[in-house]
Amino acid sequence: MKIIILGAGQVGSSVAENLVSEANDITVVDTDPALLQAMQNKHDLRAVVGNAASPAVLQQAGAEDADLLIAVTQSDQINLCACKIAKSVFNLPTRIARLRSADYVDYPELLTESNFAVDFSLCPEQIVTDYIGKLIRFPTALQVLEFAGGELSLVAVRAFDGGPLVGLPISELRKHRPLVEARIAAIYRKEHAIIPSGDTVIEHADEVFCLAPTRQIREVMRELRRLENPIRRIMIAGGGNIGYRLARSIEDRYEVKVIERGQTRTGFLAVNLKHTLVLQGDATDEDLLAGENIEDMDMFLALTNDEEDNIMAASLAKRMGARRTLALINRKSYVDLVQDGGRIDIAISPAHTSIGTLLAHVRRGDVAAVHSLRRGAAEALEVVAHGDPKTSKVVGRRVDEIDLPHGVTIGAIVRETGQQRLLHRETGPVLQTEREVLIAHHDTVIESEDHVIVFCVSKKQVAKVEKLFQVGFGFF
């Protein structure tokens, strides 16, 4: 596939890193030659220096015969203009735009083909905000990812001594929780991936990925560590896009404090946040944290635009007694350093957190969801199975009959039951087809239209998984 990526920032470089390894023809456009040179030094791709909203620059990038345009510059206006030009001038088939402002979401008619011609839009800041909200609900988790519209969850947990299952084989989980349907999809031990079997023993400090119906995920987590008390008091460092969105979404359910350095932004937050205490100051100021009783905080979230400040603030808050700390960090080397060293409980890369939503619209085949795991090293996919036993390599076959690449496991299946239920929403009553969650066992048979949750310990295996689920020509 020939892909043009507009913008060589954190999101653009993360997209390029994920797609260039899958034998795509990638061209990146940016006004900064240094950023482009750095990307070319790391990856096999083509670079074009120039304004992404210029027809001449898009032509130089190969828009005339490109398959996909991904506009992820820092400017909403440039991204929208580029999509419009790509459609009107070059008739480029598929156009994706990053939109940071909520205004465009409120007016979806602006994105139609007759206007800005955006096929799919994403807001990384909102994706990260929603993701942090899940971590607040599951405070002992390292990652919380949802599939099938939230009916199924994949949770990463650090196993600790004292957890009922720690030190025992995985097969004991069924004895401990006989009513819970769960699957341990993978274990990472000292950075090495382990494909678990029933005899695999979970050890202290293992990073365990558990797949289960969302309503039962807490029961599985209790087997790996003692669950902490629910979160009540939260302090947020940074009132930018993510900090503000998060505070606004949680202030009705938690006691929230926001520390913001800028005077103008502090005033904006004070006016627009109704139940949040807004403080002007520096989150790395030890006296300020002490004065605001940092030791009583259940969670400290460092969400500024400066990753060094985030590391310092979260580390300081942890040392001063905050129960759980989280920091936004862009550089993968920093993430590994601070999280594995125990200085910060959770380190989040905004680019890797939001990349899955975009990849679900880029992957070949019918991929309903993609989640990047372990800072981009692994992936979990929700793939829709099509066809019949003659045209598909998976439909009509038991899990143990499928030729899965090494390091790939099928964790669960979401299947429509054929029954419908009436849901009452603000827009009126809606009929929804009910679905059931089936944890995959060796004798589970995959049916056509099943949503199959696949875990890949390395993102290099994704292309093989996509090929496995492709339907043969006989199906058409």
Steps between C-alpha positions, in 0.01 A plus 500: 500500500627847412450729799571872548542620858475874561689604813820357649415568864432240769182369340636504146824327592311237700268432206796472265685264734199267516421502128848498346571158653201354314646541148310821426637774274517796742556869421514755785446874448609767749646851504784395733792338308666386824196297609473339158871415494472336842211285375691401185798399711277255692257379234485416131271779380492801269497859633368820344569841654215749461156623600262205530208711375675591174375322185851512355649335810229231502570431135872470576409253778318283246134585571402418141535124555495470882251271675479678835564846647554535875503868602634524856671838515455723806259724304136397453470749217793354307367147551154593374633699204731213401212251501288730284783551248578128497141423405424788264831520314641147516190287577702322767278210620524513883574800721552502878541821703613577853272763657593645837206740531164367619322754277532278193359201689191706586445573129556168318346637180821698452690175443276362225629447145337821377685703764842403641476138372629326815423127505605457861607746767672436829586712802806351679443724802148361551619141448769549768245665731262205469787258555611671822137491618509118473823487701332704773222240517759218516780666701722190529507440122784599268273498194124470452379432145149430377364291216155436353357832612621457858360150560849349521810644669871426483679611816874500569587445867830474684478182711604538865561262787175466690287452190317165532621376161861622528733202537241259361430366149242682288271196508423586864307809387197288409505340847527837675236674286275226354238749379750725321578449130849641448811445294856601577615602154868565569759544773808721482775398740812719509404641157468152345164384366355170623209334319318350798353154536308351790828386660664845486573633850444872559791659684537819700554808276365328187308733267184300435245575225153374599203481264150471647147641474520857632255427780733227634840661452535605866460138608797402284710791626440389861682176418822682410528763772311652788261759362542847644222718635305691232637834381340806665751787493687591180758770427571595139818683399432694181178659380558465127272314261534163672503632858194716439305229317575248774410734788173592332408133446574382857432799728146386580625166639834582663667773704722665239778759522676643193837677511563727200804723449356755253294784643267536201438126479438486876224757459345299216500183713349678801211626288429177311551238772208499743610265780880504464746697714733683258842611626758713322852375555774255409423130557870438572484745795541287811348767727190527282447125500549482875257788554236321293541175700655292227531210747119472505468469122388163366629586153737764362486554123781694329342613171698807392651539152853468644598137558798591719270701727257208505774259608622738771152584630379138511823378661482775761132430571581129544782577741276734700230239551259499205353150479513458122673715237466529123699706250466581131835423334566497126845341477491123525841490669368727774186288543700181552741674737251658739233229505727199527709683760197545724532881517158539335217247509367556147673671208285573195614585150219711347601400148496125573174531694317664211665311214267199526192700401675613184648160419154340511413712194827423321541126544418275211196282552209555736671614820255646752754609762876519550677564829871569536652319800820541695594832339443370148688170530186280488147532366152368566251496213127448466462333160169410336496151346329470160430223254445127544724194552583492127608863466635581848794361694324560833121468454362156589826399668587431861758729655753217522455432126595853395860551387577796726844665468731443797427756771137552392207387714123518459365622832125540454212516255204739501198352320155639424221295663229605253289646779433870536440731794350845522730772634368839608737783409476876490431491128222244549455121518753288309492129417837332560600145410627315807848348495664234714864479605668162456845449653689294240603144583673246278166353381319832440377521139510838323188594304452754222453858630662418836713778646825323590737653756858421399809573712838548326808511723678687217347748258705332224243218507204726416538467122490119531183520711333725243591257223366210706157664526476601134229329297588306188367602157246221508303696756430777252 
